[in-house]
C-alpha cells in the first residue's frame, strides 16, 4: 500500500531527523514524510488518526500496526490495535479487521475496549451480508458474533446496537427461507415449499415474514389436499395477523373451497395453535 512504501523510505541522518522531530514537536506535530522508525509511539498514533480523517484508512492501519511492532510494550500498543481493527473496517478489509479485533480480544480481554473489539468483529460479518439471493453463511456468523456481544457485554452501548442488528440479520435469514419456499411453490413442489415455510413459522416467528409464511402454507396445503392443515394455518393467521393482506388472501382461498380458517385435526400447526391462541404449552 502507498503508506507502507512511503514509510520505508529512508530520510536524512538520524540526528537530523531527531532534531527535526524535536523542533516540530514543539509546534505540536512531526514531518509528514518522516519514517515511522524515527517517530515516537504517540506521533505514529497521531499520524494514523490523521490518515483516517483524511480518508486513508489503509495507510492508517499500517501506521497503527507499526506501533505494535516498534513499541509493543507501550501504552499506545493496546490503543493502536483496536484502532487498526477500526481502520481496516473503514477500508472495507473485513478479514484483517476481524484478525486485529480478535487479537485485541486475545491480548486484552478485560480492557474497556474489549466490547468494541467484539462489536467490530461482529460488524465485519454483518456489513458483508448481501442481498437475499446470496449464500447466507456470513449471516449465520454475524448472528453468532452479535449474540456474543449481547451476552458477554450486556451493559455496553454496543450490546444495544447489536440487538438491533441481530434482529435485522435474523429477518434476513427468514427472507432467504421465504425466497426458496416461493421458488418451490411456483414450480409445484408443494412438499418442499411447506418445509421452508414451516421453518419460518417455527424458527423465525418474530420476523416480518411469518404472516406470509402462514398464507403460503394455506396455499401449499390446499394444493396438496391437506385441508385440515390449511384451515389451521389460516386460523393462526387470522388470530395474529387478521388485518393483513395475507389473511384476506387466505380467507378467500379457504372460503372458496367451502372451508373456514379454524383449527382442525392433530398436526404440527395444531400444536402451534394450542400454544399461541389457547396458551396451552404442555
C-alpha positions in Angstrom: 0.0 0.0 0.0 1.1 3.6 -0.5 1.6 4.3 3.2 3.9 1.3 3.5 6.2 2.3 0.7 6.5 5.9 1.9 7.2 4.9 5.5 10.0 2.5 4.5 11.9 5.2 2.5 15.0 6.4 4.4 15.2 10.1 5.1 18.2 12.2 6.3 20.6 11.0 9.0 19.1 10.0 12.3 20.5 13.0 14.2 18.9 15.4 11.7 15.5 13.5 11.9 15.6 13.6 15.7 16.4 17.3 15.7 13.6 18.0 13.2 11.1 15.9 15.2 12.1 17.8 18.4 11.6 21.1 16.6 8.2 20.1 15.1 7.1 18.5 18.4 7.5 21.9 20.0 4.9 23.1 17.4 2.6 20.1 18.1 3.4 17.9 15.1 6.0 16.0 13.1 7.1 15.9 9.4 4.5 14.3 7.3 7.1 12.2 5.4 9.2 11.3 8.5 9.9 7.5 8.6 7.9 5.7 11.3 11.0 4.2 12.7 12.1 7.7 13.8 8.8 8.7 15.4 7.5 8.1 18.9 4.5 5.9 19.5 2.5 9.0 20.2 3.5 10.6 17.0 2.7 7.4 14.9 -0.6 7.2 16.6 -1.4 10.8 15.8 -0.4 10.1 12.2 -2.7 7.2 12.0 -5.6 9.3 13.3 -4.9 12.0 10.7 -4.8 9.4 7.9 -8.2 8.2 8.9 -9.6 11.7 9.0 -8.0 12.3 5.5 -9.7 9.2 4.1 -6.6 6.9 4.0 -7.7 4.0 6.3 -5.3 1.5 4.6 -2.3 3.8 5.5 -3.7 4.3 8.9 -4.0 0.6 9.5 -0.3 0.2 8.5 0.7 3.0 10.9 -1.2 1.6 13.8 0.4 -1.8 13.1 3.8 -0.3 13.2 3.2 0.9 16.8 2.6 -2.7 17.8 5.9 -3.7 16.1 8.1 -0.8 17.2 6.6 -0.2 20.7 5.0 -3.5 21.7 5.0 -2.7 25.4 4.0 1.0 25.3 0.6 2.3 26.4 -0.1 3.0 22.7 0.2 -0.6 21.6 -3.1 -1.6 23.0 -4.9 1.5 21.6 -3.2 1.1 18.3 -4.5 -2.5 17.9 -8.2 -1.5 18.3 -7.6 1.5 16.0 -6.1 -0.8 13.4 -9.2 -3.0 13.5 -11.3 0.1 13.1 -9.1 1.4 10.2 -9.3 -1.9 8.4 -13.0 -2.0 8.7 -13.3 1.6 7.4 -11.2 0.4 4.4 -13.6 -2.5 3.8 -10.8 -5.0 4.6 -13.1 -7.2 6.7 -10.8 -10.2 7.2 -7.9 -8.1 8.5 -10.4 -6.1 10.7 -11.6 -9.4 12.2 -8.0 -10.5 12.7 -7.0 -7.3 14.5 -10.2 -7.3 16.6 -9.7 -11.0 17.6 -6.0 -10.3 18.5 -7.2 -7.5 20.8 -9.6 -9.8 22.5 -6.9 -12.4 22.9 -4.4 -9.9 24.4 -6.7 -7.5 26.3 -9.9 -9.4 27.2 -10.6 -7.4 30.3 -9.9 -3.9 29.0 -12.6 -1.3 28.4 -12.3 -1.6 24.6 -12.9 -5.3 24.6 -16.6 -4.8 24.0 -15.9 -2.6 21.0 -13.4 -5.1 19.6 -16.1 -7.8 19.8 -18.6 -5.5 18.2 -16.1 -4.7 15.3 -15.6 -8.4 14.8 -19.3 -8.9 14.5 -19.7 -5.9 12.3 -17.1 -7.3 9.9 -19.5 -10.2 9.2 -22.7 -8.1 9.4 -21.5 -5.5 6.8 -20.9 -8.3 4.3 -24.5 -9.6 4.4 -25.5 -9.2 0.8 -28.8 -9.5 -1.0 -31.2 -12.3 0.0 -30.2 -14.4 -3.1 -26.6 -14.9 -2.0 -25.2 -17.6 0.4 -26.1 -16.9 4.0 -23.1 -18.3 5.7 -21.9 -14.8 6.7 -25.4 -14.1 8.1 -25.0 -17.0 10.5 -21.5 -15.9 11.5 -22.9 -12.3 12.1 -25.6 -13.7 14.3 -23.2 -15.7 16.4 -20.8 -12.8 16.8 -23.6 -10.3 17.6 -25.0 -12.7 20.2 -21.6 -12.9 21.8 -21.5 -9.1 22.2 -25.0 -9.1 23.6 -24.3 -11.9 26.1 -20.7 -11.0 27.2 -21.1 -7.2 27.3 -24.8 -6.7 28.2 -24.2 -3.3 29.8 -22.3 -1.8 26.9 -23.7 0.6 24.2 -22.6 -2.0 21.6 -24.9 -4.6 23.1 -27.9 -2.4 22.4 -26.8 -1.8 18.8 -26.1 -5.5 18.4 -29.6 -6.3 19.4 -31.0 -4.2 16.6 -28.5 -5.7 14.0 -29.2 -9.2 15.3 -32.9 -8.7 14.6 -32.2 -7.5 11.1 -29.8 -10.4 10.4 -32.4 -12.8 11.8 -35.0 -11.3 9.5 -32.6 -11.7 6.6 -32.3 -15.4 7.2 -36.1 -15.7 7.2 -36.3 -13.9 3.9 -33.9 -16.4 2.5 -36.2 -19.3 3.5 -39.2 -17.5 2.1 -37.4 -16.9 -1.2 -36.7 -20.6 -1.6 -40.2 -21.6 -0.5 -41.8 -19.3 -3.1 -39.5 -20.8 -5.7 -40.7 -24.3 -4.9 -44.3 -23.2 -4.6 -44.3 -21.5 -8.0 -43.0 -24.8 -9.6 -45.5 -27.0 -7.9 -43.0 -28.6 -5.5 -45.5 -28.2 -2.6 -43.9 -30.5 -0.1 -40.6 -28.8 -0.4 -42.3 -25.4 -0.2 -44.0 -26.5 3.0 -40.7 -27.4 4.6 -39.4 -23.9 4.0 -42.5 -22.1 5.2 -42.7 -24.3 8.2 -39.1 -23.3 9.2 -40.1 -19.7 9.1 -43.2 -20.3 11.3 -41.3 -22.4 13.8 -37.9 -20.8 13.9 -38.4 -17.2 12.8 -41.7 -16.4 14.4 -40.5 -12.9 15.5 -39.6 -11.8 12.0 -41.7 -9.8 9.5 -42.2 -12.9 7.3 -44.4 -15.0 9.5 -47.7 -13.8 8.1 -46.8 -14.5 4.6 -45.3 -17.9 5.5 -48.7 -18.9 7.1 -50.5 -17.8 3.9 -48.1 -19.7 1.7 -48.8 -22.8 3.9 -52.5 -22.3 3.3 -51.7 -22.3 -0.5 -49.4 -25.3 -0.3 -51.6 -27.4 1.8 -54.7 -26.7 -0.3 -52.7 -27.8 -3.3 -51.7 -31.0 -1.6 -55.3 -31.7 -0.5 -54.3 -31.4 3.2 -57.4 -29.4 4.2 -57.1 -29.5 8.0 -53.5 -28.2 7.9 -54.6 -25.4 5.5 -57.5 -24.5 7.9 -55.2 -24.5 10.9 -52.7 -22.3 9.2 -55.5 -19.9 8.3 -56.7 -19.9 11.9 -53.3 -18.9 13.3 -53.0 -16.3 10.6 -56.4 -14.9 11.5 -55.6 -14.8 15.2 -52.3 -12.9 14.8 -52.5 -11.1 11.5 -56.2 -10.5 10.8 -55.6 -7.0 9.4 -53.1 -8.1 6.8 -53.5 -8.8 3.1 -52.2 -12.3 3.8 -55.2 -13.1 5.9 -57.6 -11.7 3.4 -56.0 -13.8 0.7 -56.0 -17.0 2.8 -59.6 -16.4 3.9 -60.7 -16.0 0.2 -58.9 -19.3 -0.7 -60.4 -21.2 2.2 -64.0 -20.0 1.8 -63.7 -20.5 -1.9 -63.3 -24.2 -1.1 -66.1 -24.2 1.4 -63.7 -24.2 4.3 -63.2 -21.8 7.3 -60.0 -20.7 9.0 -60.4 -22.9 12.1 -58.0 -25.2 13.8 -58.7 -28.8 12.7 -57.1 -32.2 13.1 -53.9 -33.1 15.0 -50.8 -31.8 13.3 -47.8 -29.6 13.9 -49.8 -26.5 13.2 -52.4 -27.6 15.7 -49.7 -27.7 18.3 -48.7 -24.1 17.5 -52.4 -23.1 17.5 -52.8 -24.5 21.1 -49.7 -22.7 22.2 -50.3 -19.3 20.5 -54.1 -19.0 20.6 -55.1 -21.0 23.7 -51.9 -20.6 25.7 -51.6 -24.4 26.2 -47.9 -25.1 26.5 -48.0 -28.6 27.8 
